């Protein structure tokens, strides 16, 4: 494709902020069996086609700001995409991407991935603003911008487009929340905030009643930061309380930890050891 003269586009007056205009992008496919219009008319394919269009526009314009899709309509054999531009820069970037073939390339890539189109399928495009076919004026993007600016929207965004936009937003899940600032002496476990209190004899009893044969694994996780449990201490506890059984062995383990660490034997340290040994589910 011939080079595009964009020098004029770098010189703008104070009216850029008030720029608005419309263009209609017509999209087709070289393969009748994979016609975009037919795929869009199919209820199961409608959302996928819309997602392809949104991703193509995001790549072509460089973001989500300054434009919107007003309506998708039947322009057999093409799918018509009516676009409204609310600022000059995104309209300019759109035209530049369209003129150099990037838009068609983005469209082909996203369609192949989301619509499972076979390799070698060629996307067909045409761009109009009012009565003007802009494909004939792509060597002078200044004229294309003028035609788009002269073509003003005659409708609000179509309800179906609004529904598809909402469906697309929902598909990405809720927006991420900023990290929660925890109060002092608290810790987060399974999305809940707990008071990081010293362990008690009641904690010993609950631990001993539920940990079973895994008490040694928890002990080895605790011994990393507890000198009283290092070396042969855990094996010695197992031997010393073998006759009393698993409950007593686990009870004595946590008792040794509490006795050694004092008020530093916190609930969070026990929970961390249980998480490390995958015993918190």
Buried (B, 14 or more C-beta within 10 A) or exposed (E): EEEBEBEEBEEBEEEEEEBBBBBBBBBBBEEEEBBBBBBBEEEEBBBBBBBBBBBBBEBBBBEEEBBBBBBBBEBEBBBBBBBBBBBBBBBBBBBBBBBBEBBBBBBBBBBBEBBEBEEEBEBBBBBBBBEBEBBEBBEEBBBBBBBBBEBEBEEEBBEEBEEBBEEBEEEEEEEEEEEEEEEEEEBEBEEEEBEBEEBEEEBBBEBBEEBEEBBBBBBBBBBEBBEBBEEEBBEEBBEEBEEEEBBBBBBBBBBBBBEBBEEEBBBBBBBBBBBBBEBEE
